[in-house]
Amino acid sequence: MTFKEIWQSYNASEKRSIALYIGGIMMYKLGLEFFNGSITTLATDRFKSTNTFTKLGAAQGINQAAQCLGAILIAPLIKKWPTRTVLSGAIVMFALMTTVLLITDAATGGKVKPKAASAPVYGSWNPNAARIFVIWTISGIAYGMVELIRRVIPADIVGGDVQKLRRMDATVHVFYEVAGTAGAFASSSAISRFGNNTSFFLTPVFFVIAAIIWAFIGQLNFKKAGDDAEEGGAKLSAVERKRPNYLAQVWHGVVLFGESVWVGAKLVLGHRRFVWLFTSYAFALYLHRFLESSLAPAYAKRSLGTSAWSQIIVGGSNFGELLGAASVFLLSDYIPTPMPWLRLDALMLNIVWVLPHFSTIAKKDVSWAWRVAGCFIPISFGWAAGDVSLAAYIQATLSRMDLGTGSVSTLGAVMAFLYSTYIVLNAVLSSVLGNVIDHDWTANKSIESALSRVGGIQFSIGCGIILLSTFIPRGAFAFNPKIINDDDRLQDVRDGAVFKHTGELENDSTVAKHSEEAPVKEKADVPLPI
């Protein structure tokens, strides 16, 4: 189905809301790329050279943990006000958070980089006194708020029509990555021209424009807490019923989140049906983030001598994600399961071995950043294709299942565990492996050995682990399996497959009986910026 046919499948009201939503999300992504690129290169330049990437990894891990906190804090508000209102308010808050660093730097003497200067004029504030950590943490909370609502609003626009929702998600993802690619390249130029202490001055502007655009979406199908509304697996909300006050709702969200992680761990690690998701989703996501957030800045700063060029490399990565998402969308009828994409993702990881080789022959010229950006395209193509197809598979499969998980939904529990695992992996390994990069640079004034270890070796091991895990599900040994885990038996069951407490799938007659008689239990989903 072409984009034109997809667009014609929506009614006039849905078209208007989708157009506004896409316009807003492109502005949001542009602002996000400017901010992320600037603060990453700022940290890379201003942290002491002996622990630059150790601290960078730690700061990024804290930022992602703060995103989860932001999602928990904002979830109760979705029940009280229209989603568009909460979304606009959250992104304005994010815009205010990004101005804190601009004000801090300007107030302490920071200035826009002079045209003839090789480095910006930084303010006198001390980045090693945890100020970057504080700013990154606070912005992470706002980031998490926006990211949660961003995943809620599509269901408000098109309702519960699964086909419309998937088509909208795919279309939005393509435009999102278009903005991400353009934003990454533009931010690299802005950093080189204005300096990474002021180059994100456009971020608040883009965020406010996005808030204004989203404010015109309308109230959609807003229902307050207590209404009999069911949003399916798309609404990852922390609160299942209206609570007496906001703090009580937040605490309920925290408790529910912890319960979901525990239940999800038992489901994923205790069943052959789900255990492969740990490596294929959480570990693969960590490797992708490490690629963009650690390897790209390290190569740009240490091998090329210009931290701003890391955004050129990230731009190539974003373009690969765009191609990967578009490929899944176009080939979904021919590749019905995520297995071929995940195997491609695993194999593409080995391209990272070009980094240690390039570090020995690269000149301090921007052309070498573009070469690495070109190498990152197939790596991120494989990851995005695997991630998009796997996310669709997880939502489609788990939303049909009732595994007796109590007060949390199966989908919410599994995703809570997978995303929490990713956060832990990224927070710990990014800092630990960043120390390897710092040690190699301090000792040898080169990171060739470090790139071989934390890049080539790590990613080749990841290739083997992910590749082997794709053969765990039943029926996955085919090159392009049509079904895995006997999921065809579940497609016509109204309430999803019913499992015994032992985790065994009941026989067909029992499943059929449950599908006719068992009432649908309401579950609470978990807030996660996934």
C-alpha positions as CSV (number, residue, x, y, z in Angstrom):
1,M,0.0,0.0,0.0
2,T,1.4,3.4,-1.0
3,F,1.5,6.5,1.2
4,K,-1.3,8.0,-1.0
5,E,-3.6,5.0,-0.4
6,I,-2.8,5.1,3.4
7,W,-3.7,8.8,3.5
8,Q,-7.0,8.2,1.7
9,S,-8.0,5.5,4.2
10,Y,-8.5,8.2,6.9
11,N,-11.5,10.5,7.2
12,A,-11.3,14.3,7.1
13,S,-11.0,14.7,10.9
14,E,-8.3,12.1,11.2
15,K,-6.4,13.6,8.3
16,R,-6.4,17.0,10.0
17,S,-5.2,15.6,13.3
18,I,-2.5,13.4,11.7
19,A,-1.2,16.3,9.6
20,L,-0.9,18.5,12.7
21,Y,0.7,15.7,14.7
22,I,3.3,15.0,12.0
23,G,4.1,18.8,11.7
24,G,4.5,19.0,15.5
25,I,6.6,15.9,15.8
26,M,9.0,17.0,13.0
27,M,9.5,20.3,14.9
28,Y,10.1,18.4,18.1
29,K,12.6,16.1,16.5
30,L,14.5,19.0,15.0
31,G,14.8,20.6,18.4
32,L,15.7,17.4,20.0
33,E,18.6,16.7,17.6
34,F,20.0,20.2,18.2
35,F,19.9,19.8,21.9
36,N,21.2,16.2,22.1
37,G,24.0,17.0,19.7
38,S,25.0,20.1,21.4
39,I,25.0,18.8,25.0
40,T,26.9,15.6,24.0
41,T,29.6,17.5,22.2
42,L,29.7,20.1,25.1
43,A,30.3,17.3,27.6
44,T,32.9,15.7,25.3
45,D,34.8,19.0,25.0
46,R,34.5,20.2,28.6
47,F,35.0,17.0,30.7
48,K,38.6,16.3,31.6
49,S,40.3,14.3,29.0
50,T,41.2,11.5,31.5
51,N,37.6,10.6,32.1
52,T,35.6,12.2,29.3
53,F,33.8,9.2,28.0
54,T,33.4,7.6,31.5
55,K,31.5,10.6,32.6
56,L,29.6,10.9,29.3
57,G,28.3,7.4,29.6
58,A,27.3,7.9,33.2
59,A,25.5,11.2,32.3
60,Q,23.6,9.5,29.4
61,G,22.6,6.6,31.6
62,I,21.2,9.0,34.3
63,N,19.3,10.9,31.6
64,Q,17.6,7.7,30.4
65,A,16.7,6.7,34.0
66,A,15.2,10.2,34.4
67,Q,13.0,9.6,31.4
68,C,11.3,6.8,33.2
69,L,10.7,9.1,36.1
70,G,9.2,11.7,33.8
71,A,6.9,9.1,32.3
72,I,5.6,8.2,35.8
73,L,5.1,11.8,36.8
74,I,3.1,12.7,33.7
75,A,1.0,9.6,33.4
76,P,-1.7,10.7,36.0
77,L,-2.2,14.0,34.1
78,I,-3.2,12.1,30.9
79,K,-6.3,10.9,32.8
80,K,-7.4,14.4,33.8
81,W,-6.8,16.6,30.7
82,P,-6.9,16.1,27.0
83,T,-3.8,14.5,25.6
84,R,-3.0,17.4,23.3
85,T,-3.0,19.8,26.3
86,V,-0.7,17.7,28.4
87,L,1.6,17.1,25.4
88,S,1.8,20.8,24.6
89,G,2.5,21.6,28.3
90,A,5.2,18.9,28.6
91,I,7.1,20.1,25.6
92,V,7.0,23.7,26.8
93,M,8.5,22.5,30.0
94,F,11.1,20.7,28.0
95,A,11.9,23.9,26.2
96,L,12.3,25.8,29.5
97,M,14.7,23.1,30.7
98,T,16.9,23.5,27.6
99,T,17.2,27.2,28.2
100,V,18.7,26.6,31.7
101,L,22.1,25.7,30.2
102,L,22.0,28.6,27.8
103,I,21.3,31.0,30.6
104,T,23.9,29.4,32.9
105,D,26.6,29.7,30.2
106,A,25.7,33.3,29.2
107,A,25.4,34.5,32.9
108,T,28.9,33.2,33.6
109,G,30.6,34.9,30.6
110,G,29.9,32.4,27.8
111,K,29.6,33.8,24.3
112,V,28.8,32.8,20.7
113,K,31.8,31.3,19.0
114,P,33.7,34.1,17.0
115,K,34.0,33.4,13.3
116,A,37.8,33.2,13.3
117,A,38.0,31.2,16.6
118,S,38.7,27.5,16.8
119,A,36.8,27.0,20.0
120,P,33.8,28.6,21.7
121,V,34.0,31.1,24.6
122,Y,32.7,29.1,27.5
123,G,31.3,30.5,30.7
124,S,33.2,30.1,34.0
125,W,30.8,27.4,35.3
126,N,32.5,24.1,36.2
127,P,31.2,21.2,34.2
128,N,33.0,18.7,36.5
129,A,31.0,19.9,39.5
130,A,28.0,17.8,38.3
131,R,26.3,20.7,36.5
132,I,26.0,18.9,33.2
133,F,24.7,15.9,35.1
134,V,22.0,18.0,36.8
135,I,20.9,19.7,33.6
136,W,20.9,16.4,31.7
137,T,18.8,14.7,34.5
138,I,16.2,17.5,34.6
139,S,15.9,17.6,30.9
140,G,15.6,13.8,30.9
141,I,12.5,14.1,33.1
142,A,10.9,16.5,30.7
143,Y,12.0,14.3,27.8
144,G,10.3,11.3,29.4
145,M,7.1,13.2,29.8
146,V,7.0,14.1,26.1
147,E,8.0,10.6,24.9
148,L,5.3,8.9,26.9
149,I,2.5,11.2,25.6
150,R,3.9,10.9,22.1
151,R,3.1,7.2,22.2
152,V,-0.4,7.8,23.6
153,I,-1.8,10.3,21.2
154,P,-1.9,8.2,18.0
155,A,-4.5,5.9,19.5
156,D,-6.5,9.0,20.4
157,I,-6.4,10.2,16.8
158,V,-7.5,7.0,15.0
159,G,-9.1,5.1,17.8
160,G,-8.8,1.3,18.2
161,D,-8.5,0.4,14.5
162,V,-5.4,-1.6,14.5
163,Q,-4.7,-1.3,10.7
164,K,-5.1,2.5,10.8
165,L,-2.9,2.7,13.9
166,R,-0.1,0.7,12.3
167,R,-0.2,2.7,9.1
168,M,-0.2,5.9,11.0
169,D,2.7,4.8,13.2
170,A,4.7,3.8,10.1
171,T,4.0,7.1,8.3
172,V,4.8,9.2,11.4
173,H,8.0,7.2,11.9
174,V,9.2,8.0,8.4
175,F,8.6,11.7,8.8
176,Y,10.2,11.6,12.3
177,E,13.4,10.1,10.9
178,V,13.4,12.6,8.0
179,A,13.5,15.4,10.6
180,G,16.0,13.5,12.6
181,T,18.4,13.1,9.7
182,A,18.1,16.8,8.7
183,G,18.4,17.9,12.4
184,A,21.6,15.9,13.0
185,F,23.3,17.3,9.9
186,A,22.1,20.9,10.7
187,S,23.2,20.6,14.3
188,S,26.7,19.7,13.2
189,S,26.9,22.9,11.2
190,A,25.4,24.9,14.0
191,I,27.9,23.6,16.5
192,S,30.8,24.4,14.2
193,R,29.5,27.9,13.6
194,F,28.1,29.0,17.0
195,G,29.8,26.7,19.4
196,N,28.2,23.8,21.4
197,N,27.5,26.1,24.3
198,T,25.0,28.2,22.2
199,S,24.2,26.1,19.1
200,F,21.0,24.7,20.6
201,F,19.4,28.2,20.9
202,L,16.9,27.0,18.2
203,T,15.8,24.1,20.4
204,P,13.3,26.1,22.5
205,V,12.0,27.7,19.4
206,F,11.3,24.4,17.7
207,F,9.7,23.0,20.9
208,V,7.4,26.0,21.3
209,I,6.4,25.7,17.6
210,A,5.6,22.0,18.1
211,A,3.5,22.9,21.2
212,I,1.5,25.5,19.3
213,I,0.9,23.0,16.4
214,W,-0.2,20.2,18.7
215,A,-2.5,22.6,20.6
216,F,-4.7,22.7,17.5
217,I,-5.2,18.9,17.3
218,G,-8.4,19.0,19.3
219,Q,-9.6,17.1,22.3
220,L,-10.1,13.9,20.2
221,N,-11.6,11.1,22.2
222,F,-10.6,12.4,25.6
223,K,-12.2,10.7,28.6
224,K,-11.4,11.3,32.2
225,A,-10.2,8.7,34.6
226,G,-13.0,6.4,35.6
227,D,-14.6,6.4,32.1
228,D,-14.9,3.0,30.5
229,A,-12.2,3.7,27.9
230,E,-9.8,1.1,26.5
231,E,-6.8,2.1,24.6
232,G,-5.2,-1.3,24.1
233,G,-1.4,-1.8,24.2
234,A,-0.7,1.7,22.8
235,K,-1.5,3.6,26.0
236,L,1.3,2.9,28.5
237,S,-0.5,4.7,31.4
238,A,0.6,4.2,35.0
239,V,-2.9,4.7,36.6
240,E,-5.8,2.3,36.1
241,R,-8.3,4.2,38.3
242,K,-8.6,7.8,39.5
243,R,-6.7,8.4,42.7
244,P,-7.4,10.9,45.5
245,N,-4.5,13.2,44.6
246,Y,-1.6,13.6,42.3
247,L,1.1,12.3,44.7
248,A,-1.0,9.2,45.4
249,Q,-1.3,8.6,41.7
250,V,2.5,9.0,41.2
251,W,3.3,6.6,44.1
252,H,0.8,4.1,42.6
253,G,2.7,4.5,39.3
254,V,6.0,3.8,41.0
255,V,4.7,0.7,42.7
256,L,3.1,-0.5,39.6
257,F,6.3,0.0,37.6
258,G,8.2,-2.1,40.1
259,E,5.6,-4.8,40.0
260,S,5.6,-4.8,36.2
261,V,9.4,-5.2,36.0
262,W,9.3,-8.2,38.4
263,V,6.4,-9.8,36.5
264,G,8.0,-9.1,33.2
265,A,11.3,-10.6,34.3
266,K,9.5,-13.9,35.2
267,L,7.7,-13.9,31.9
268,V,10.7,-13.2,29.7
269,L,13.3,-15.3,31.5
270,G,11.0,-18.2,32.3
271,H,9.5,-19.0,28.9
272,R,11.0,-20.1,25.6
273,R,8.3,-18.1,23.9
274,F,9.7,-14.8,25.3
275,V,13.3,-15.3,26.4
276,W,14.7,-14.4,23.0
277,L,13.2,-10.9,23.4
278,F,15.9,-10.1,26.0
279,T,18.7,-10.2,23.5
280,S,16.8,-9.2,20.3
281,Y,15.2,-6.1,21.9
282,A,17.0,-4.9,25.0
283,F,20.6,-5.9,24.1
284,A,20.2,-4.8,20.5
285,L,18.8,-1.4,21.6
286,Y,21.8,-0.9,24.0
287,L,24.2,-1.6,21.1
288,H,22.5,0.9,18.9
289,R,22.6,3.6,21.6
290,F,26.2,2.8,22.4
291,L,27.0,3.2,18.7
292,E,25.5,6.7,18.4
293,S,26.1,8.0,21.9
294,S,29.6,6.7,22.7
295,L,31.4,5.4,19.6
296,A,30.5,8.3,17.3
297,P,31.5,11.0,19.8
298,A,34.7,9.1,20.7
299,Y,35.8,8.7,17.0
300,A,34.9,12.3,16.2
301,K,36.7,13.8,19.2
302,R,39.8,11.5,19.5
303,S,40.4,10.4,15.9
304,L,39.2,13.5,13.9
305,G,39.8,16.1,16.6
306,T,36.4,17.8,16.2
307,S,33.5,16.7,18.4
308,A,30.9,18.5,16.2
309,W,31.4,16.0,13.4
310,S,29.9,13.3,15.6
311,Q,26.5,14.7,14.5
312,I,27.4,14.0,10.9
313,I,27.9,10.4,11.9
314,V,24.6,10.4,13.8
315,G,22.9,11.9,10.8
316,G,24.1,8.9,8.7
317,S,22.7,6.6,11.4
318,N,19.4,8.4,11.4
319,F,19.2,8.1,7.6
320,G,19.8,4.3,8.0
321,E,16.9,4.2,10.5
322,L,14.7,6.0,8.0
323,L,15.5,3.4,5.3
324,G,15.0,0.5,7.7
325,A,11.6,1.7,8.9
326,A,10.4,2.4,5.4
327,S,11.6,-1.1,4.2
328,V,9.6,-2.8,7.0
329,F,6.6,-0.8,6.0
330,L,6.9,-1.7,2.3
331,L,7.8,-5.4,2.7
332,S,5.5,-6.3,5.6
333,D,3.4,-8.5,3.4
334,Y,6.5,-10.5,2.3
335,I,8.3,-10.6,5.6
336,P,5.6,-11.3,8.2
337,T,7.9,-12.0,11.2
338,P,10.8,-10.0,12.6
339,M,13.3,-12.9,12.3
340,P,14.9,-12.0,8.9
341,W,15.3,-8.4,10.0
342,L,16.8,-9.3,13.3
343,R,19.3,-11.6,11.6
344,L,20.2,-8.8,9.2
345,D,20.6,-6.5,12.2
346,A,23.0,-8.9,13.8
347,L,25.2,-9.3,10.7
348,M,25.4,-5.5,10.1
349,L,26.9,-5.0,13.5
350,N,30.2,-6.3,12.3
351,I,30.7,-3.2,10.1
352,V,31.8,-1.5,13.3
353,W,35.2,-3.0,12.7
354,V,35.9,-0.2,10.2
355,L,36.3,2.3,13.1
356,P,39.6,1.0,14.5
357,H,41.0,0.7,11.0
358,F,39.8,4.3,10.1
359,S,41.3,5.7,13.3
360,T,44.8,4.7,12.1
361,I,44.5,6.3,8.6
362,A,42.0,9.1,9.1
363,K,43.1,12.7,8.6
364,K,41.6,15.5,10.6
365,D,39.2,16.3,7.8
366,V,35.4,16.3,7.7
367,S,35.4,13.8,4.8
368,W,36.3,11.0,7.2
369,A,33.2,11.8,9.3
370,W,31.1,11.4,6.1
371,R,32.7,8.1,5.4
372,V,31.9,6.8,8.8
373,A,28.4,8.2,8.4
374,G,28.1,6.1,5.3
375,C,29.2,3.0,7.2
376,F,26.6,3.6,9.9
377,I,23.8,3.7,7.4
378,P,23.6,-0.2,6.9
379,I,24.2,-0.7,10.7
380,S,21.3,1.5,11.7
381,F,19.2,0.2,8.7
382,G,19.4,-3.3,10.2
383,W,18.7,-2.1,13.7
384,A,15.7,0.0,12.8
385,A,14.2,-2.7,10.6
386,G,14.6,-5.2,13.4
387,D,13.3,-2.8,16.0
388,V,10.2,-1.7,14.1
389,S,9.2,-5.2,13.1
390,L,9.9,-6.6,16.6
391,A,7.9,-3.8,18.3
392,A,4.9,-4.5,16.1
393,Y,5.3,-8.3,16.8
394,I,5.4,-7.7,20.6
395,Q,2.4,-5.5,20.6
396,A,0.3,-7.7,18.3
397,T,1.2,-10.9,20.2
398,L,1.2,-9.8,23.8
399,S,-1.9,-7.6,23.6
400,R,-3.8,-10.8,22.8
401,M,-2.6,-12.7,25.8
402,D,-3.7,-13.1,29.4
403,L,-1.0,-14.8,31.4
404,G,-2.5,-14.3,34.8
405,T,-0.2,-11.3,35.6
406,G,-2.6,-9.8,38.2
407,S,-2.9,-6.0,38.1
408,V,-0.6,-5.3,35.2
409,S,-1.0,-6.2,31.6
410,T,1.2,-8.7,29.9
411,L,2.4,-6.2,27.3
412,G,3.2,-3.6,30.0
413,A,5.1,-6.1,32.2
414,V,7.2,-7.4,29.4
415,M,8.0,-4.0,28.0
416,A,8.8,-2.6,31.5
417,F,11.3,-5.4,32.0
418,L,12.9,-5.1,28.6
419,Y,13.3,-1.3,28.7
420,S,14.5,-1.3,32.3
421,T,17.1,-3.9,31.3
422,Y,18.2,-1.7,28.5
423,I,18.6,1.3,30.8
424,V,20.7,-0.8,33.3
425,L,22.9,-2.2,30.5
426,N,23.4,1.3,28.9
427,A,24.1,3.1,32.2
428,V,26.6,0.5,33.4
429,L,28.4,-0.5,30.2
430,S,28.5,2.9,28.7
431,S,30.4,4.3,31.7
432,V,32.6,1.2,32.1
433,L,33.5,1.0,28.4
434,G,33.9,4.7,28.3
435,N,36.7,4.3,30.9
436,V,38.4,1.9,28.4
437,I,38.4,4.6,25.8
438,D,39.7,7.2,28.3
439,H,42.5,4.9,29.5
440,D,43.6,4.1,26.0
441,W,43.7,7.7,25.1
442,T,45.6,8.7,28.2
443,A,48.2,6.0,27.7
444,N,48.7,6.0,24.0
445,K,47.1,9.2,22.6
446,S,45.1,6.9,20.3
447,I,41.9,4.9,20.7
448,E,42.6,2.3,18.0
449,S,42.9,-0.5,20.6
450,A,39.8,0.8,22.5
451,L,37.7,0.9,19.4
452,S,38.7,-2.7,18.6
453,R,37.6,-3.8,22.1
454,V,34.5,-1.8,22.9
455,G,33.5,-1.5,19.2
456,G,34.6,-4.5,17.1
457,I,34.8,-7.2,19.7
458,Q,31.7,-6.2,21.6
459,F,29.6,-5.8,18.5
460,S,30.8,-9.1,17.0
461,I,29.9,-10.8,20.3
462,G,26.5,-9.1,20.1
463,C,26.1,-10.3,16.5
464,G,26.6,-13.9,17.7
465,I,24.2,-13.6,20.7
466,I,21.4,-11.9,18.7
467,L,21.8,-14.2,15.7
468,L,21.6,-17.4,17.9
469,S,18.6,-16.0,19.9
470,T,16.6,-15.7,16.7
471,F,16.5,-19.5,16.4
472,I,15.0,-20.0,19.9
473,P,11.3,-19.5,19.1
474,R,9.4,-22.5,17.6
475,G,9.3,-22.5,13.8
476,A,12.1,-19.9,13.5
477,F,14.6,-22.0,11.7
478,A,13.3,-21.0,8.3
479,F,15.0,-18.2,6.4
480,N,11.8,-16.3,6.3
481,P,9.4,-17.9,8.7
482,K,5.7,-17.2,8.2
483,I,4.8,-18.0,11.8
484,I,6.7,-18.3,15.0
485,N,5.6,-19.8,18.3
486,D,2.4,-21.1,16.6
487,D,0.9,-17.6,16.7
488,D,-1.5,-18.5,13.9
489,R,-3.6,-20.3,16.5
490,L,-4.1,-17.1,18.4
491,Q,-5.3,-14.8,15.7
492,D,-9.0,-15.6,15.9
493,V,-9.2,-15.8,19.7
494,R,-11.0,-12.8,20.9
495,D,-9.4,-12.5,24.3
496,G,-6.0,-13.9,23.4
497,A,-4.3,-17.1,24.3
498,V,-4.9,-18.2,27.9
499,F,-1.9,-19.7,29.7
500,K,-1.9,-21.9,32.7
501,H,0.1,-20.7,35.7
502,T,2.9,-23.0,34.7
503,G,3.3,-21.1,31.5
504,E,2.1,-23.9,29.2
505,L,-0.2,-23.0,26.4
506,E,-3.5,-24.8,26.9
507,N,-4.9,-27.1,24.2
508,D,-7.0,-25.8,21.4
509,S,-10.3,-26.8,22.9
510,T,-9.5,-25.0,26.2
511,V,-8.4,-21.9,24.3
512,A,-11.6,-21.9,22.3
513,K,-13.6,-22.3,25.5
514,H,-11.9,-19.4,27.1
515,S,-12.3,-17.2,24.0
516,E,-16.1,-17.7,24.2
517,E,-16.7,-17.5,28.0
518,A,-13.8,-15.7,29.8
519,P,-14.4,-12.1,30.5
520,V,-11.8,-9.6,29.6
521,K,-9.8,-8.5,32.6
522,E,-8.7,-4.9,32.8
523,K,-5.0,-4.5,33.3
524,A,-2.9,-1.5,34.1
525,D,-0.1,-0.6,31.7
526,V,3.2,0.9,32.7
527,P,4.6,4.3,31.8
528,L,7.7,3.9,29.7
529,P,9.3,6.2,27.1
530,I,9.8,3.3,24.6
